[in-house]
Amino acid sequence: MNFSVLVLSCDKYLNMLDLFFKYYKRFCNLDVPLYLSLEKADYRYDGLDIHVLQNETSDWSTRLSKSLNQISSKAVLILLEDFLIEEPVDKDELNKLADLINNNDEIAHFALTPVPMKNDSGTIYYERYYKRHRYGRYKTTLQAGMWNRSELLSVIKAGESAWEIEMFGNMRSYLSRRDYYAIADRQLKPIKYNDGFFCVQGRLNEAELERLEKKFGEDFHVEGMETDHGVMVRDRRSFVKRVRTRLRIMGYGLRYRIAAAEGKTLEKT
């Protein structure tokens, strides 16, 4: 065993899991431990040995942290329940990335979908990946990725949502001495999936649903979940709240840039 798979979900989206694991089993049935993070619910899928990690908290980051602490492997492949896999995965590439993390503690993370933000020079590392700039955005993206489990635990803070982990966890990663990478070419993704556009803010994206039904000739509706016409959701917060959020982001980023310049580092996990 050189890595584990951790699928992040919650009891609210339990009805999504049959659809996710249907295509996981078809295209990504890896011979490694498979974990599913939930709150109180249990779950089974025929033909898959799923270890359900029950952590009764609605706090997204705390549940993620507790789940990671129940896994022993150094390398962990992170997936979310709406990452519907559409083609056979590149198992050799996933094993290669896990081996790189297992044998090199200077590697933090391989993002398996392109991140169109600041990267280092155009140099390609490990045949497919850009190295992320230290102060690049979304280094801690929760798109599909192969993580050094210790690094992910280091950038998580209790009480945060998934979005806050991607935003503020990213700023905490400024203090990391490990390197972050992101795949350079979408065509070379080892896991071909829809980048999480199938379900947006609790509703199925109608355009994605229709695309997948046309591609597979199968029903992709999920019981109890409404559909919506697009992925863009209007920000309904007041102007004052939006300004406060922006100032919080700017202040947090400045704080961690200063800390990084002073040579401070993430606490060892």
Secondary structure as UniProt FT lines:
FT   STRAND          4..8
FT   HELIX           11..16
FT   HELIX           17..27
FT   STRAND          34..38
FT   TURN            46..47
FT   STRAND          50..54
FT   HELIX           60..68
FT   TURN            69..70
FT   STRAND          75..80
FT   TURN            81..82
FT   HELIX           91..103
FT   TURN            105..106
FT   STRAND          107..111
FT   TURN            126..128
FT   STRAND          129..132
FT   TURN            134..135
FT   TURN            137..140
FT   STRAND          145..148
FT   HELIX           149..155
FT   TURN            158..159
FT   HELIX           162..164
FT   HELIX           165..169
FT   HELIX           170..172
FT   HELIX           173..175
FT   STRAND          179..183
FT   HELIX           186..188
FT   TURN            195..196
FT   STRAND          199..200
FT   TURN            201..202
FT   STRAND          203..205
FT   HELIX           206..216
FT   TURN            223..224
FT   STRAND          227..228
FT   HELIX           239..261
FT   TURN            262..263
//
